[in-house]
């Protein structure tokens, strides 16, 4: 099933023994567009602690009820490694989190983050087995995390001009990978229209300047189906 990243920010997150807070943001890697962490706003329950959870910790998404259920209990999350507030997420932080929770180290292999089709203990066992079986992998392999929230409003360019701005992303909950970019049209005749661009058609991204370059001309992209709103896009998926 497909979801909008913006919609997830309205979802509550539940541990096995109660509510933890709401999802504040989603971090994805800029190579595979895989969602790697949910940032949890837990100030009412656990003030002063920055919480990151991998999709490997998510059991189900209850879209109609507006919450995500995790495999972890509150004590496990309370005692998780500290994640410095207001600072980039370093490899050391990621390694400490993956070691503590038993998540796969996505930057050293191709194991998909979600794997909801398997029991959680099996996911954890597979991840740990991969680490032991591949001692030669490079732990310093470069990867960059990006905030889905901060990428809103990026300029989207076709081969011969600007199509519009990023208004949202769509991901699937099987692999927790972002599949589409929702682009709000540029110009008076298109500013109320939304276009769906497959992320596999992204040629390059200037993360510093906020520019995304995609395959195809403006004419070819605008000839595809457009939508009047995000709800219409979801209904069409």
Backbone as CSV, one residue per row, in Angstrom:
resi,resn,N_x,N_y,N_z,CA_x,CA_y,CA_z,C_x,C_y,C_z
1,UNK,0.849,-1.196,0.000,0.000,0.000,0.000,0.886,1.248,0.000
2,UNK,0.416,2.303,-0.643,1.174,3.539,-0.736,0.641,4.589,0.242
3,UNK,1.582,5.383,0.769,1.251,6.442,1.714,2.002,7.707,1.342
4,UNK,1.440,8.848,1.705,2.126,10.121,1.565,2.988,10.359,2.794
5,UNK,4.205,10.847,2.589,5.070,11.110,3.739,4.460,12.189,4.640
6,UNK,3.765,13.154,4.041,3.161,14.215,4.851,2.074,13.673,5.772
7,UNK,1.346,12.641,5.308,0.263,12.081,6.122,0.804,11.398,7.364
8,UNK,2.004,10.830,7.251,2.587,10.119,8.389,2.847,11.050,9.565
9,UNK,3.022,12.333,9.284,3.303,13.288,10.368,2.103,13.493,11.286
10,UNK,0.944,13.029,10.860,-0.247,13.129,11.709,-0.514,11.839,12.484
11,UNK,0.340,10.841,12.281,0.102,9.538,12.896,0.730,9.455,14.289
12,UNK,0.020,8.816,15.200,0.583,8.504,16.513,1.419,7.230,16.408
13,UNK,2.385,7.099,17.304,3.237,5.913,17.317,3.064,5.206,18.659
14,UNK,2.729,3.913,18.585,2.464,3.133,19.789,3.536,2.074,19.998
15,UNK,4.038,2.005,21.232,4.850,0.871,21.652,3.901,-0.261,22.028
16,UNK,4.436,-1.396,22.430,3.577,-2.513,22.828,2.791,-2.200,24.092
17,UNK,3.254,-1.214,24.861,2.591,-0.894,26.128,2.118,0.554,26.216
18,UNK,1.789,1.143,25.070,1.192,2.470,25.126,1.743,3.443,24.103
19,UNK,1.096,4.611,24.041,1.475,5.621,23.055,2.777,6.303,23.431
20,UNK,3.624,6.555,22.412,4.903,7.230,22.631,4.872,8.683,22.177
21,UNK,4.048,8.994,21.203,4.020,10.344,20.649,3.598,10.296,19.199
22,UNK,3.988,11.309,18.455,3.642,11.374,17.034,4.900,11.359,16.171
23,UNK,4.728,10.893,14.950,5.830,10.913,13.995,6.029,12.358,13.538
24,UNK,7.251,12.838,13.695,7.567,14.232,13.408,8.166,14.417,12.017
25,UNK,8.945,13.431,11.568,9.616,13.528,10.279,10.052,12.134,9.861
26,UNK,10.412,11.987,8.591,10.957,10.739,8.071,12.291,11.035,7.412
27,UNK,13.314,10.246,7.746,14.620,10.391,7.122,14.817,9.285,6.094
28,UNK,15.303,9.666,4.913,15.569,8.692,3.855,16.998,8.858,3.363
29,UNK,17.544,7.787,2.762,18.887,7.910,2.204,18.782,8.394,0.769
30,UNK,19.740,9.225,0.368,19.637,9.896,-0.922,20.198,9.079,-2.073
31,UNK,20.514,7.810,-1.834,20.961,6.947,-2.915,19.843,6.024,-3.388
32,UNK,19.163,5.360,-2.437,18.123,4.396,-2.782,16.721,4.909,-2.471
33,UNK,16.624,6.098,-1.888,15.342,6.684,-1.512,14.593,5.790,-0.522
34,UNK,15.326,5.033,0.263,14.715,4.188,1.276,14.497,4.952,2.569
35,UNK,13.314,4.818,3.159,13.054,5.464,4.453,13.791,4.679,5.525
36,UNK,14.652,5.359,6.264,15.516,4.690,7.237,15.079,4.905,8.682
37,UNK,14.510,6.082,8.975,14.108,6.364,10.353,12.855,7.239,10.391
38,UNK,12.063,7.030,11.418,11.005,7.965,11.784,11.490,8.732,13.006
39,UNK,11.335,10.027,12.964,11.662,10.864,14.114,10.401,10.996,14.956
40,UNK,10.493,10.656,16.228,9.320,10.616,17.104,9.305,11.823,18.033
41,UNK,8.206,12.547,18.023,8.006,13.640,18.975,7.416,13.030,20.247
42,UNK,8.279,12.818,21.230,7.864,12.127,22.457,7.922,13.041,23.676
43,UNK,7.769,14.341,23.466,7.961,15.290,24.569,6.987,15.093,25.721
44,UNK,5.766,14.653,25.424,4.804,14.445,26.509,5.130,13.213,27.334
45,UNK,5.738,12.228,26.674,6.044,10.977,27.375,7.490,10.926,27.869
46,UNK,8.430,11.380,27.032,9.846,11.252,27.363,10.575,12.529,26.953
47,UNK,10.353,13.611,27.680,10.972,14.890,27.302,12.493,14.827,27.381
48,UNK,13.121,15.520,26.438,14.576,15.618,26.456,15.303,14.505,25.739
49,UNK,14.570,13.533,25.165,15.229,12.444,24.451,14.788,12.443,22.992
50,UNK,15.762,12.429,22.103,15.490,12.357,20.678,15.380,10.895,20.266
51,UNK,14.246,10.509,19.696,13.991,9.099,19.378,13.945,8.906,17.868
52,UNK,14.744,7.955,17.395,14.703,7.517,16.002,14.352,6.040,15.990
53,UNK,13.399,5.664,15.138,13.041,4.259,14.989,13.089,3.869,13.520
54,UNK,13.707,2.736,13.246,13.743,2.197,11.889,12.401,1.563,11.553
55,UNK,12.013,1.549,10.274,10.809,0.810,9.870,10.869,-0.669,10.241
56,UNK,12.080,-1.213,10.488,12.192,-2.603,10.929,11.522,-2.814,12.277
57,UNK,11.280,-1.724,13.017,10.608,-1.812,14.309,9.095,-1.651,14.207
58,UNK,8.571,-1.450,12.992,7.142,-1.208,12.825,6.416,-2.497,12.464
59,UNK,5.380,-2.783,13.213,4.580,-3.984,12.970,3.487,-3.721,11.948
60,UNK,2.701,-2.670,12.161,1.593,-2.365,11.264,1.365,-0.858,11.174
61,UNK,0.763,-0.440,10.057,0.232,0.921,9.910,-1.284,0.811,9.884
62,UNK,-1.935,1.490,10.803,-3.400,1.517,10.836,-3.848,2.867,10.281
63,UNK,-3.988,2.922,8.954,-4.265,4.199,8.297,-5.599,4.790,8.730
64,UNK,-6.623,3.959,8.848,-7.944,4.476,9.201,-7.978,5.034,10.616
65,UNK,-7.152,4.460,11.505,-7.111,4.930,12.889,-6.001,5.947,13.117
66,UNK,-5.102,6.094,12.126,-4.061,7.109,12.210,-2.949,6.803,13.192
67,UNK,-2.492,5.549,13.232,-1.350,5.256,14.094,-0.488,4.141,13.505
68,UNK,0.747,4.094,13.999,1.704,3.048,13.651,2.022,2.274,14.926
69,UNK,2.034,0.953,14.822,2.315,0.104,15.968,3.727,-0.465,15.842
70,UNK,4.504,-0.337,16.908,5.884,-0.816,16.918,6.000,-2.115,17.711
71,UNK,7.069,-2.858,17.428,7.341,-4.101,18.152,7.945,-3.839,19.535
72,UNK,8.526,-2.664,19.744,9.275,-2.375,20.961,8.353,-1.935,22.104
73,UNK,8.818,-2.139,23.345,8.107,-1.575,24.494,8.773,-0.271,24.918
74,UNK,8.139,0.434,25.818,8.623,1.759,26.205,9.978,1.709,26.907
75,UNK,10.203,0.699,27.724,11.485,0.602,28.418,12.639,0.429,27.438
76,UNK,12.421,-0.390,26.420,13.454,-0.584,25.409,13.787,0.730,24.728
77,UNK,12.767,1.489,24.380,12.986,2.766,23.695,13.580,3.794,24.648
78,UNK,13.131,3.801,25.884,13.656,4.739,26.885,15.162,4.540,27.097
79,UNK,15.609,3.306,27.051,17.014,2.988,27.325,17.881,2.919,26.073
80,UNK,17.337,3.346,24.935,18.082,3.306,23.680,19.212,4.335,23.689
81,UNK,20.227,4.155,22.837,21.354,5.102,22.782,20.883,6.524,22.519
82,UNK,21.591,7.473,23.098,21.245,8.876,22.916,21.542,9.331,21.492
83,UNK,20.647,10.143,20.979,20.821,10.763,19.663,20.892,12.262,19.901
84,UNK,22.067,12.887,19.715,22.226,14.316,20.020,21.201,15.179,19.305
85,UNK,20.607,16.093,20.055,19.593,16.993,19.504,20.259,18.084,18.684
86,UNK,19.636,18.420,17.552,20.117,19.529,16.744,21.403,19.264,16.005
87,UNK,21.806,18.002,15.876,23.035,17.656,15.172,22.746,16.605,14.109
88,UNK,23.590,16.540,13.060,23.407,15.503,12.041,23.535,14.110,12.650
89,UNK,22.881,13.143,12.018,22.959,11.764,12.489,24.210,11.130,11.892
90,UNK,25.180,10.838,12.735,26.459,10.313,12.272,26.401,8.795,12.110
91,UNK,27.414,8.244,11.452,27.509,6.790,11.316,27.630,6.131,12.682
92,UNK,28.343,6.788,13.596,28.496,6.224,14.939,27.158,6.092,15.640
93,UNK,26.296,7.107,15.468,24.952,7.052,16.057,24.154,5.925,15.414
94,UNK,24.219,5.825,14.104,23.482,4.766,13.404,23.977,3.383,13.811
95,UNK,25.281,3.233,13.950,25.832,1.942,14.351,25.399,1.561,15.765
96,UNK,25.357,2.550,16.659,24.939,2.252,18.036,23.454,1.884,18.085
97,UNK,22.629,2.550,17.277,21.200,2.228,17.243,20.960,0.844,16.638
98,UNK,21.627,0.551,15.519,21.430,-0.750,14.873,21.929,-1.876,15.761
99,UNK,23.023,-1.648,16.491,23.519,-2.668,17.407,22.580,-2.901,18.576
100,UNK,22.001,-1.817,19.088,21.100,-1.917,20.240,19.793,-2.623,19.868
101,UNK,19.184,-2.197,18.757,17.892,-2.759,18.362,18.012,-4.036,17.538
102,UNK,19.170,-4.264,16.929,19.324,-5.416,16.047,18.853,-5.154,14.635
103,UNK,18.822,-3.859,14.235,18.423,-3.524,12.870,19.547,-3.875,11.901
104,UNK,19.170,-4.137,10.631,20.210,-4.336,9.630,20.932,-3.020,9.346
105,UNK,22.210,-3.123,9.036,23.001,-1.941,8.667,22.855,-1.748,7.167
106,UNK,21.891,-0.913,6.793,21.516,-0.782,5.389,22.663,-0.266,4.525
107,UNK,23.623,0.447,5.120,24.718,1.007,4.325,25.796,-0.022,3.994
108,UNK,25.694,-1.236,4.537,26.700,-2.256,4.238,26.157,-3.393,3.397
109,UNK,24.838,-3.444,3.191,24.261,-4.497,2.359,22.974,-4.012,1.732
110,UNK,22.324,-4.883,0.981,21.116,-4.499,0.254,19.847,-4.952,0.947
111,UNK,19.938,-5.398,2.190,18.754,-5.846,2.911,17.789,-4.681,3.060
112,UNK,16.551,-4.899,2.707,15.567,-3.823,2.731,15.134,-3.544,4.164
113,UNK,14.869,-2.269,4.455,14.586,-1.858,5.825,13.307,-2.459,6.384
114,UNK,12.245,-2.489,5.578,10.948,-2.857,6.124,10.832,-4.317,6.481
115,UNK,10.783,-5.163,5.470,10.696,-6.605,5.652,9.528,-7.011,6.543
116,UNK,8.389,-6.287,6.425,7.256,-6.595,7.277,6.657,-7.960,6.981
117,UNK,7.070,-8.566,5.871,6.520,-9.876,5.550,7.129,-10.966,6.424
118,UNK,8.149,-10.640,7.223,8.777,-11.612,8.095,8.529,-11.254,9.556
119,UNK,8.527,-12.243,10.447,8.442,-11.924,11.869,9.646,-11.085,12.284
120,UNK,9.462,-10.207,13.267,10.515,-9.274,13.662,11.781,-9.988,14.116
121,UNK,11.637,-11.069,14.879,12.824,-11.780,15.339,13.629,-12.332,14.180
122,UNK,12.929,-12.727,13.124,13.626,-13.236,11.942,14.374,-12.105,11.248
123,UNK,13.762,-10.921,11.184,14.441,-9.769,10.607,15.726,-9.497,11.376
124,UNK,15.628,-9.516,12.687,16.791,-9.245,13.525,17.857,-10.315,13.334
125,UNK,17.449,-11.578,13.277,18.406,-12.669,13.095,19.101,-12.569,11.744
126,UNK,18.334,-12.222,10.693,18.930,-12.078,9.364,19.938,-10.945,9.358
127,UNK,19.583,-9.818,9.987,20.484,-8.672,10.013,21.791,-9.018,10.717
128,UNK,21.708,-9.691,11.861,22.911,-10.033,12.619,23.744,-11.064,11.870
129,UNK,23.074,-11.994,11.188,23.804,-12.998,10.415,24.553,-12.343,9.260
130,UNK,23.936,-11.337,8.644,24.593,-10.630,7.549,25.862,-9.948,8.037
131,UNK,25.787,-9.336,9.233,26.963,-8.671,9.778,28.100,-9.649,10.013
132,UNK,27.776,-10.842,10.543,28.799,-11.822,10.855,29.358,-12.463,9.587
133,UNK,28.492,-12.630,8.591,28.904,-13.344,7.384,29.721,-12.469,6.441
134,UNK,29.682,-11.143,6.625,30.358,-10.254,5.695,31.318,-9.326,6.436
135,UNK,32.362,-9.882,7.051,33.284,-9.036,7.814,34.068,-8.075,6.940
136,UNK,34.067,-8.307,5.618,34.859,-7.465,4.735,34.150,-6.227,4.241
137,UNK,32.870,-6.017,4.615,32.166,-4.836,4.129,32.787,-3.588,4.734
138,UNK,32.671,-2.504,4.024,33.272,-1.249,4.441,32.301,-0.453,5.299
139,UNK,32.544,-0.347,6.612,31.620,0.385,7.478,31.629,1.880,7.222
140,UNK,32.613,2.355,6.457,32.702,3.785,6.173,32.104,4.152,4.822
141,UNK,31.381,3.198,4.216,30.734,3.471,2.942,29.831,4.692,3.066
142,UNK,29.944,5.589,2.105,29.243,6.865,2.204,27.733,6.708,2.018
143,UNK,26.963,7.332,2.874,25.525,7.418,2.715,25.068,8.702,3.391
144,UNK,24.030,9.300,2.884,23.539,10.559,3.410,22.056,10.456,3.710
145,UNK,21.673,10.941,4.860,20.275,10.953,5.253,19.679,12.322,4.962
146,UNK,18.454,12.321,4.457,17.754,13.562,4.153,16.405,13.567,4.847
147,UNK,15.953,14.739,5.220,14.652,14.904,5.854,13.579,15.083,4.790
148,UNK,12.520,14.278,4.869,11.424,14.447,3.911,10.762,15.807,4.090
149,UNK,10.753,16.295,5.315,10.151,17.599,5.596,10.943,18.717,4.922
150,UNK,12.270,18.618,4.993,13.116,19.680,4.455,13.171,19.687,2.927
151,UNK,12.773,18.572,2.293,12.801,18.531,0.826,11.521,19.069,0.195
152,UNK,10.552,19.458,1.012,9.350,20.068,0.460,9.711,21.436,-0.139
153,UNK,9.190,21.703,-1.313,9.465,22.977,-1.957,10.689,22.979,-2.854
154,UNK,11.349,21.824,-3.014,12.467,21.745,-3.963,11.946,22.007,-5.379
155,UNK,12.773,22.641,-6.186,12.406,22.926,-7.573,12.638,21.671,-8.427
156,UNK,11.646,21.322,-9.227,11.722,20.125,-10.071,11.846,20.562,-11.531
157,UNK,12.922,20.112,-12.183,13.227,20.559,-13.536,13.109,19.419,-14.538
158,UNK,12.420,19.681,-15.639,12.447,18.790,-16.796,13.675,19.150,-17.631
159,UNK,13.825,18.501,-18.776,15.005,18.752,-19.597,15.023,20.150,-20.197
160,UNK,13.848,20.785,-20.289,13.771,22.093,-20.938,13.020,23.141,-20.125
161,UNK,13.013,22.978,-18.809,12.359,23.985,-17.979,11.859,23.416,-16.662
162,UNK,11.294,24.282,-15.842,10.846,23.883,-14.509,9.410,23.393,-14.546
163,UNK,9.202,22.201,-14.012,7.859,21.622,-13.934,7.088,22.185,-12.751
164,UNK,7.773,22.360,-11.618,7.102,22.849,-10.415,7.933,22.608,-9.176
165,UNK,7.254,22.297,-8.063,7.900,22.151,-6.761,7.455,20.850,-6.089
166,UNK,8.346,20.294,-5.297,7.967,19.084,-4.554,6.916,19.444,-3.516
167,UNK,5.813,18.703,-3.558,4.722,18.923,-2.609,4.564,17.741,-1.663
168,UNK,5.167,16.600,-2.019,5.050,15.411,-1.184,5.830,14.275,-1.828
169,UNK,5.932,13.154,-1.090,6.495,11.920,-1.624,5.558,10.778,-1.278
170,UNK,5.579,9.729,-2.081,4.796,8.535,-1.799,5.736,7.359,-1.608
171,UNK,5.459,6.540,-0.579,6.270,5.363,-0.317,5.378,4.145,-0.137
172,UNK,5.961,2.965,-0.306,5.204,1.744,-0.039,5.622,1.185,1.307
173,UNK,4.686,0.544,1.995,4.952,0.051,3.340,5.481,-1.379,3.346
174,UNK,5.743,-1.946,2.169,6.329,-3.287,2.118,7.842,-3.193,2.247
175,UNK,8.432,-2.296,1.468,9.876,-2.087,1.517,10.264,-0.748,2.135
176,UNK,9.275,0.081,2.466,9.525,1.408,3.014,10.486,2.180,2.112
177,UNK,10.153,2.170,0.845,10.944,2.901,-0.138,10.063,3.941,-0.811
178,UNK,10.599,5.154,-0.960,9.841,6.200,-1.633,9.847,5.908,-3.132
179,UNK,8.656,5.898,-3.725,8.496,5.515,-5.122,8.196,6.696,-6.033
180,UNK,7.469,7.677,-5.520,7.024,8.785,-6.363,7.234,10.119,-5.663
181,UNK,7.387,11.134,-6.482,7.447,12.506,-6.025,6.178,13.196,-6.505
182,UNK,5.503,13.886,-5.609,4.310,14.648,-5.973,4.758,16.080,-6.246
183,UNK,4.538,16.526,-7.473,5.020,17.840,-7.905,3.837,18.770,-8.136
184,UNK,3.859,19.921,-7.476,2.845,20.943,-7.744,3.305,21.771,-8.923
185,UNK,2.427,21.943,-9.920,2.788,22.573,-11.170,3.247,24.018,-11.039
186,UNK,4.048,24.450,-12.002,4.568,25.817,-12.081,3.733,26.622,-13.084
187,UNK,3.475,27.873,-12.776,2.759,28.734,-13.720,1.274,28.787,-13.431
188,UNK,0.618,29.834,-13.901,-0.790,30.068,-13.600,-1.688,28.931,-14.063
189,UNK,-1.370,28.343,-15.223,-2.244,27.304,-15.762,-2.035,25.962,-15.088
190,UNK,-0.964,25.832,-14.292,-0.649,24.531,-13.698,-0.494,24.550,-12.183
191,UNK,-0.595,25.712,-11.553,-0.279,25.793,-10.128,-1.281,25.033,-9.252
192,UNK,-2.453,24.736,-9.787,-3.443,23.966,-9.034,-3.467,22.497,-9.434
193,UNK,-2.489,22.080,-10.239,-2.414,20.693,-10.686,-1.199,20.008,-10.061
194,UNK,-1.356,18.714,-9.818,-0.276,17.915,-9.235,0.121,16.810,-10.215
195,UNK,1.419,16.573,-10.301,1.955,15.546,-11.189,2.701,14.512,-10.359
196,UNK,2.624,13.266,-10.798,3.293,12.169,-10.113,4.508,11.769,-10.947
197,UNK,5.701,11.904,-10.362,6.942,11.586,-11.065,7.625,10.433,-10.345
198,UNK,7.908,9.352,-11.062,8.584,8.199,-10.460,10.010,8.592,-10.081
199,UNK,10.440,8.209,-8.894,11.776,8.577,-8.441,12.862,7.879,-9.241
200,UNK,12.521,6.806,-9.918,13.499,6.153,-10.790,13.829,7.029,-11.999
201,UNK,13.013,8.053,-12.250,13.258,8.975,-13.352,14.043,10.210,-12.928
202,UNK,14.477,10.258,-11.663,15.316,11.365,-11.210,16.736,11.157,-11.722
203,UNK,17.264,12.138,-12.430,18.616,12.039,-12.982,19.667,12.556,-12.008
204,UNK,19.354,13.627,-11.296,20.299,14.176,-10.327,19.576,15.108,-9.369
205,UNK,20.216,15.338,-8.218,19.649,16.247,-7.207,20.762,17.144,-6.681
206,UNK,20.509,18.420,-6.638,21.408,19.372,-5.981,20.804,19.642,-4.605
207,UNK,21.291,18.919,-3.612,20.708,19.012,-2.270,20.995,20.365,-1.618
208,UNK,22.091,20.989,-2.015,22.445,22.274,-1.424,21.526,23.387,-1.924
209,UNK,21.268,23.374,-3.228,20.447,24.431,-3.823,18.958,24.070,-3.855
210,UNK,18.625,22.802,-3.645,17.225,22.384,-3.659,16.655,22.246,-5.053
211,UNK,17.411,21.575,-5.946,16.980,21.363,-7.320,16.979,19.877,-7.653
212,UNK,15.894,19.409,-8.263,15.774,18.014,-8.685,15.571,17.990,-10.199
213,UNK,16.394,17.198,-10.891,16.337,17.117,-12.344,15.814,15.738,-12.749
214,UNK,14.769,15.722,-13.577,14.123,14.466,-13.960,14.162,14.278,-15.474
215,UNK,13.989,13.034,-15.879,13.979,12.702,-17.306,12.717,13.245,-17.974
216,UNK,12.862,13.624,-19.247,11.696,14.029,-20.022,11.554,15.527,-20.168
217,UNK,10.855,15.926,-21.198,10.586,17.343,-21.449,9.350,17.792,-20.670
218,UNK,9.183,19.098,-20.590,7.979,19.633,-19.946,6.726,19.126,-20.651
219,UNK,6.783,19.100,-21.967,5.623,18.682,-22.744,5.233,17.233,-22.440
220,UNK,6.246,16.356,-22.362,5.954,14.944,-22.109,5.447,14.731,-20.685
221,UNK,6.005,15.465,-19.733,5.577,15.313,-18.339,4.169,15.869,-18.127
222,UNK,3.873,16.992,-18.759,2.550,17.598,-18.599,1.465,16.853,-19.378
223,UNK,1.900,16.030,-20.319,0.913,15.244,-21.072,0.407,14.052,-20.282
224,UNK,1.125,13.721,-19.196,0.687,12.619,-18.349,-0.456,13.089,-17.458
225,UNK,-1.096,12.158,-16.799,-2.250,12.488,-15.969,-1.859,13.431,-14.849
226,UNK,-2.672,14.446,-14.643,-2.464,15.361,-13.517,-3.653,15.259,-12.577
227,UNK,-3.481,15.799,-11.374,-4.489,15.633,-10.319,-4.815,16.981,-9.693
228,UNK,-6.025,17.071,-9.162,-6.451,18.311,-8.511,-6.041,18.365,-7.047
229,UNK,-5.658,17.228,-6.485,-5.252,17.185,-5.080,-4.601,15.872,-4.713
230,UNK,-4.000,15.822,-3.533,-3.302,14.615,-3.095,-4.254,13.444,-2.827
231,UNK,-5.442,13.762,-2.360,-6.409,12.694,-2.094,-6.809,11.979,-3.384
232,UNK,-6.834,12.727,-4.467,-7.143,12.135,-5.776,-6.012,11.210,-6.226
233,UNK,-4.782,11.565,-5.880,-3.641,10.708,-6.220,-3.728,9.393,-5.458
234,UNK,-4.019,9.465,-4.165,-4.118,8.245,-3.349,-5.227,7.335,-3.858
235,UNK,-6.329,7.933,-4.266,-7.459,7.137,-4.745,-7.131,6.421,-6.054
236,UNK,-6.139,6.944,-6.770,-5.779,6.389,-8.067,-4.691,5.314,-7.960
237,UNK,-4.104,5.164,-6.788,-2.991,4.224,-6.640,-3.504,2.796,-6.422
